Amino acid sequence: MTKDLKVNFLGTELINPFVLASAPPTKDYETIKKAFEAGWAGAVTKSVVSSPLKDKQPRIGHIKYKGKVLASQNYEMGSVYTPEQWADWAVKLTKEFPDRMLYASIFADANPDGWKYLAEYFLGTGIQGLELNFSCPHSDHNGKGSIIGQNPDLCASLTEAVKKTVGEELKIMPKLTYLSHPNEGLVSRMCIEAGADAIAGINTIAGLCEINPYNLKPRLNTGGKTTAGGLSYHMIRPFGRLVISRVADAIDWKKHPISAMGGVSKDIGSIVDYLSLGANHLQVCTEVMNNGFNVIDEMKKNLLDYLNETGRTLDNLRGKALPYVTVWNNLDETDRVARISWDDCVLCEECISYCQYDAIQYNKEDLSINENCNGCGSCYSVCPTNAITMVKKD
Ligand SMILES: Cc1cc2nc3c(=O)[nH]c(=O)nc-3n(C[C@H](O)[C@H](O)[C@H](O)COP(=O)(O)O)c2cc1C
């Protein structure tokens, strides 16, 4: 059966659920054009600012484990191109690619005038909407980004100011920061009440790069010194999942769709995670920075294979994991213990080192779980063959 990957996002039909996030893969006209030609359904421009800053060189690094990039880190600022330039490119792109979604990301400080000034540039350009960058984690010293995203009242008042400026011509989508936790639900609800049409999130999360243990210099440094940089890619997916699930809980996501990002890759788990937690579609950044635009082919194939295999459609996948997410107080109180299935156990002993309660004994060819088992679940989670299950205590 051929499954349909089309998605309706606020009246715009996306040809698939994969959109490029605001970042180097959307840094200028040529790059976005190349992405659309490769099959991306949409793009959010690199954040447009009123006075572009010079980028630091270098500014992007990677955190690897056993040769695999787990996270990337950067302290890149907004676009180096002017709003005038972006407005011209927006006109060209929307004419050349009328079937794609194009949003401009705008990025200013706590003064609403800066947001209104940027928003006005995009009126009449043909783009569908604006993403409001309330979330860059390394612009706080400029009074921008996540320092705004942590303040629900400020997010709401800036959203309202932009909405008043663009009226019904452009959709408005504030982009949230993980750093608003545990207020992500409140921020998103207040933005919607202030006129936002959709919610996006998450941006990168601030961290400090690794220190080289031999020369004690930061691995990512510019002329010897480093600074706070935003982490992206696989490592931030748990944070993204949390924010998206909380936003989905706080707003009517069928009416005000969620554009989710943070570690979306060609791994089917990352795609299903967000859709099943209520996302309308996905934004992708680091996967493309590290593997190129053509990764879209694998992403589409992996999603189609998954839908065919499970018999699901995008509509009956969206939000279906939400009933399984709740607050701690609502979790079940049944006493449980671990049980080993001997058919599946390969005697790797991994569970023994993960047990905090001395509950697992090993006698040459047998593992057994004793009455010390406290039901914590650590062994069950680490078992490579799923030989351990958690069962109701007798
Ligand atoms: C080098 C780099 C530059 C970025 N620049 C912006 C930006 O200008 N505006 C913005 O809202 N987000 C920016 N981001 C954040 C991404 O849009 C995205 O939210 C984040 O990387 C998480 O997605 P990912 O894990 O798929 O990379 C940037 C990310 C990277 C890695």
Ligand as a Chemical Component Dictionary entry (heavy atoms), coordinates in Angstrom:
data_LIG
# 
_chem_comp.id                   LIG 
_chem_comp.type                 NON-POLYMER 
_chem_comp.pdbx_formal_charge   0 
_chem_comp.three_letter_code    LIG 
# 
loop_
_chem_comp_atom.comp_id 
_chem_comp_atom.atom_id 
_chem_comp_atom.alt_atom_id 
_chem_comp_atom.type_symbol 
_chem_comp_atom.charge 
_chem_comp_atom.model_Cartn_x 
_chem_comp_atom.model_Cartn_y 
_chem_comp_atom.model_Cartn_z 
_chem_comp_atom.pdbx_ordinal 
LIG C1  C1  C 0 25.251 25.934 13.501 1  
LIG C2  C2  C 0 23.824 26.155 13.923 2  
LIG C3  C3  C 0 23.232 27.403 13.729 3  
LIG C4  C4  C 0 21.912 27.620 14.142 4  
LIG N1  N1  N 0 21.345 28.843 13.932 5  
LIG C5  C5  C 0 20.052 29.047 14.319 6  
LIG C6  C6  C 0 19.408 30.281 14.057 7  
LIG O1  O1  O 0 19.956 31.190 13.427 8  
LIG N2  N2  N 0 18.140 30.444 14.512 9  
LIG C7  C7  C 0 17.458 29.465 15.177 10 
LIG O2  O2  O 0 16.294 29.653 15.570 11 
LIG N3  N3  N 0 18.047 28.266 15.417 12 
LIG C8  C8  C 0 19.308 28.041 14.991 13 
LIG N4  N4  N 0 19.887 26.811 15.205 14 
LIG C9  C9  C 0 19.113 25.774 15.927 15 
LIG C10 C10 C 0 18.387 24.831 14.983 16 
LIG O3  O3  O 0 17.445 25.503 14.189 17 
LIG C11 C11 C 0 17.674 23.708 15.769 18 
LIG O4  O4  O 0 16.692 24.285 16.598 19 
LIG C12 C12 C 0 18.616 22.908 16.668 20 
LIG O5  O5  O 0 19.856 22.705 16.037 21 
LIG C13 C13 C 0 18.016 21.547 17.045 22 
LIG O6  O6  O 0 17.785 20.742 15.909 23 
LIG P1  P1  P 0 18.815 19.581 15.441 24 
LIG O7  O7  O 0 19.081 18.705 16.622 25 
LIG O8  O8  O 0 18.107 18.915 14.297 26 
LIG O9  O9  O 0 20.053 20.256 14.989 27 
LIG C14 C14 C 0 21.193 26.567 14.770 28 
LIG C15 C15 C 0 21.792 25.314 14.946 29 
LIG C16 C16 C 0 23.083 25.097 14.526 30 
LIG C17 C17 C 0 23.686 23.739 14.733 31 
# 
loop_
_chem_comp_bond.comp_id 
_chem_comp_bond.atom_id_1 
_chem_comp_bond.atom_id_2 
_chem_comp_bond.value_order 
_chem_comp_bond.pdbx_ordinal 
LIG C1  C2  SING 1  
LIG C2  C3  SING 2  
LIG C2  C16 DOUB 3  
LIG C3  C4  DOUB 4  
LIG C4  N1  SING 5  
LIG C4  C14 SING 6  
LIG N1  C5  DOUB 7  
LIG C5  C6  SING 8  
LIG C5  C8  SING 9  
LIG C6  O1  DOUB 10 
LIG C6  N2  SING 11 
LIG N2  C7  SING 12 
LIG C7  O2  DOUB 13 
LIG C7  N3  SING 14 
LIG N3  C8  DOUB 15 
LIG C8  N4  SING 16 
LIG N4  C9  SING 17 
LIG N4  C14 SING 18 
LIG C9  C10 SING 19 
LIG C10 O3  SING 20 
LIG C10 C11 SING 21 
LIG C11 O4  SING 22 
LIG C11 C12 SING 23 
LIG C12 O5  SING 24 
LIG C12 C13 SING 25 
LIG C13 O6  SING 26 
LIG O6  P1  SING 27 
LIG P1  O7  DOUB 28 
LIG P1  O8  SING 29 
LIG P1  O9  SING 30 
LIG C14 C15 DOUB 31 
LIG C15 C16 SING 32 
LIG C16 C17 SING 33 
# 
